[in-house]
Amino acid sequence: MAYPPAPQYPQPQPSEPKVRPGSVTAVVVTQLLTAVLLIVTGIAMFAVQSAVKDVAVDEILSDPELQNSGITANTIETFITATFALIAGVYLVFAVFYIVLALLNNRGARPARILSWILSGIALACCGIGGLIGQAGSTMTATIDDTQYQDEMTKAIEDATPSWVSALDWITIIAFIAGSLVIIILLAVPASNEFFRKGEPAGPYPGQSPYGQQPGQPPHGQQPPYGQQPPPPPGPPQA
């Protein structure tokens, strides 16, 4: 008994990889460059804090107005260490997040796009604009025996901090603001929307009838054209 050959269906074609638009590429580059700048600034903060402490301690303890204030070298060193470590730590944490999100955005991961918006908004509001305001009117206050020494600590630390570190900190804050705006805007353009959109569900293979439909028959619910008889159902196999 001979059986008719099994129908041959075309092999499914592999889906074409998404082409990353220039807007997403610009976001990835911006995030990586911002991360590098944050890392450099954070390392610089850690590197100079020891020298800043030495200069600030000498300047503050030699101030005649502070001779009887109760401020000690250990108090000044602890205050400066905490201040510099906080700034450097925030920069390094943001840098790690930016690097991870840049890699995920490069692959078109939708959660990374949402997290990039959130992180850029935080960076813009807190570290960017907030840091810019803080730099413009920077004050560092030390409280000793319920007495605040704001001007003295600020002046001593500013004088002890190398000018190149202060300039680098300014550049980092401005980059935070500009980079955050670039990321937020470019991730919202139509080209980026298309890149992060999920793929459409695959339909029947080319040349293959929908599920439950015999080859040559019209789709369910449709009649054959006028004057044309529907094809007979397949009969039993011939011996």
C-alpha positions in Angstrom: 0.0 0.0 0.0 1.4 3.3 -1.1 0.9 6.4 0.9 1.1 9.9 -0.5 4.2 11.8 0.5 3.9 14.0 3.5 3.5 17.6 2.7 6.7 19.6 2.8 6.5 22.9 4.6 9.1 25.6 4.2 11.6 25.9 7.1 11.0 28.8 9.4 13.2 31.7 8.5 15.3 33.1 11.4 14.1 36.5 12.5 16.3 39.4 11.5 18.3 41.0 14.4 17.1 44.4 15.5 19.1 47.3 14.0 20.1 49.6 16.8 19.2 53.2 15.9 21.5 56.1 16.4 19.5 57.4 19.3 20.1 54.3 21.4 23.7 54.3 20.4 24.0 57.8 21.6 22.4 56.9 24.9 24.8 54.0 25.4 27.8 56.2 24.6 26.5 58.9 27.0 26.0 56.5 29.8 29.5 54.9 29.4 31.3 58.3 29.2 29.4 59.6 32.2 30.4 56.4 34.1 34.0 56.9 33.2 33.9 60.5 34.4 32.2 59.5 37.6 34.8 56.9 38.3 37.7 59.3 37.7 36.2 61.9 39.9 35.5 59.4 42.7 39.0 58.1 42.6 40.3 61.6 42.7 38.3 62.3 45.8 39.7 59.3 47.6 43.3 60.1 46.4 43.4 63.7 47.7 41.5 63.4 50.9 44.7 62.6 52.9 46.5 65.7 51.7 43.3 67.8 52.2 43.1 66.7 55.8 46.7 67.6 56.5 46.4 71.1 55.1 42.9 71.7 56.6 44.0 70.6 60.1 47.0 72.9 60.1 44.9 75.9 58.9 42.0 75.3 61.3 44.1 74.7 64.4 46.2 77.7 63.7 43.1 80.0 63.5 43.2 82.2 66.7 39.4 82.3 66.8 39.3 78.5 67.1 42.0 78.0 69.7 39.4 77.4 72.5 36.7 75.9 70.3 37.4 72.3 71.3 38.1 71.3 67.7 40.8 68.6 67.5 42.8 67.2 64.6 40.9 63.9 64.9 37.5 65.7 64.6 38.6 67.6 61.5 40.0 64.4 59.9 36.8 62.4 60.6 34.7 65.2 59.1 36.7 65.5 55.9 36.9 61.8 55.5 33.2 61.4 55.8 32.5 64.3 53.4 34.8 63.1 50.7 33.8 59.4 51.1 30.1 60.3 50.7 30.7 62.3 47.5 33.0 59.6 46.0 30.7 56.8 47.0 27.7 58.3 45.4 29.7 58.9 42.1 30.9 55.3 42.0 27.5 53.8 42.7 26.0 55.8 39.8 28.9 54.8 37.6 28.2 51.1 38.2 24.5 51.5 37.4 25.3 53.5 34.3 27.6 50.8 33.0 25.1 48.0 33.6 22.3 49.9 32.0 24.4 50.9 29.0 25.1 47.2 28.3 21.4 46.3 28.6 20.2 49.2 26.5 22.7 48.1 23.8 20.8 44.8 23.7 17.4 46.4 23.6 16.3 45.3 27.1 13.0 47.1 27.9 13.5 47.1 31.7 16.9 48.9 31.2 15.1 51.7 29.3 12.7 52.3 32.2 15.5 52.1 34.8 17.6 54.5 32.7 14.7 57.0 32.8 14.4 56.6 36.6 18.2 56.8 37.3 18.6 59.8 35.0 15.8 61.6 36.7 17.4 61.0 40.1 20.8 62.1 38.8 19.3 65.2 37.2 17.3 66.3 40.3 19.7 65.3 43.1 23.3 65.0 41.9 23.0 67.3 38.9 20.9 70.4 39.8 21.3 69.8 43.5 25.0 69.4 43.2 25.2 72.6 41.1 23.3 74.6 43.7 25.5 73.1 46.4 28.7 74.0 44.6 27.5 77.6 44.0 26.8 78.1 47.7 28.9 75.3 49.2 29.0 75.2 53.0 30.5 72.6 55.3 29.4 72.7 58.9 31.1 71.1 61.8 29.4 71.0 65.2 31.6 71.0 68.2 30.1 71.2 71.7 26.8 72.4 70.2 28.6 75.2 68.3 28.6 75.2 64.5 31.7 76.2 62.6 30.4 76.6 59.1 32.6 79.3 57.5 35.8 78.1 59.1 35.4 74.5 57.9 34.2 75.6 54.4 37.1 77.9 53.8 39.7 75.5 55.2 38.5 72.6 53.0 38.2 74.7 49.9 41.7 76.1 50.4 43.1 72.6 51.0 41.4 71.0 48.0 43.5 71.0 44.8 42.1 73.3 42.1 42.1 70.4 39.5 39.8 68.3 41.8 37.4 71.2 42.2 37.3 71.7 38.4 36.8 68.0 37.9 33.9 68.0 40.3 32.3 70.9 38.4 32.7 69.1 35.1 31.1 66.0 36.6 28.1 67.9 37.8 27.6 69.6 34.5 28.0 66.2 32.7 25.4 64.8 35.0 22.9 67.4 34.0 23.6 67.3 30.3 23.9 63.5 30.1 20.7 63.0 32.0 18.8 65.2 29.7 20.3 63.5 26.6 19.4 60.0 28.0 15.8 61.0 28.9 15.1 62.6 25.5 16.7 60.1 23.2 15.1 57.1 24.9 11.7 58.7 24.1 12.1 59.3 20.4 10.2 57.0 17.9 13.3 55.2 16.8 14.1 54.1 20.3 10.5 53.1 20.9 10.6 50.8 17.9 14.0 49.3 19.0 12.7 48.5 22.5 9.3 47.2 21.3 8.7 43.5 21.7 8.6 41.5 18.5 5.3 40.5 16.9 4.1 36.9 17.4 5.1 34.7 14.5 2.3 33.7 12.1 2.1 30.6 9.9 5.2 29.8 7.9 5.2 31.0 4.3 3.1 28.7 2.1 1.6 26.9 5.2 -2.2 27.0 5.7 -3.5 28.2 9.1 -4.0 25.6 11.8 -7.0 23.3 11.0 -7.3 24.3 7.4 -6.6 21.9 4.5 -4.4 23.1 1.7 -6.4 24.6 -1.2 -9.4 25.4 1.0 -10.6 28.9 1.6 -10.2 30.3 5.1 -12.8 29.4 7.7 -16.0 31.5 7.3 -15.3 32.3 3.6 -17.0 30.9 0.5 -15.1 30.0 -2.6 -15.4 32.5 -5.5 -18.7 32.5 -7.5 -18.8 29.6 -10.0 -16.0 27.7 -8.4 -16.6 24.5 -6.6 -14.8 23.8 -3.3 -12.1 21.1 -3.6 -13.3 17.6 -2.5 -12.0 16.4 0.8 -9.0 14.1 0.6 -10.1 10.5 0.1 -8.5 7.3 1.5 -5.1 6.4 0.3 -5.0 4.3 -2.9 -3.7 0.7 -2.6 
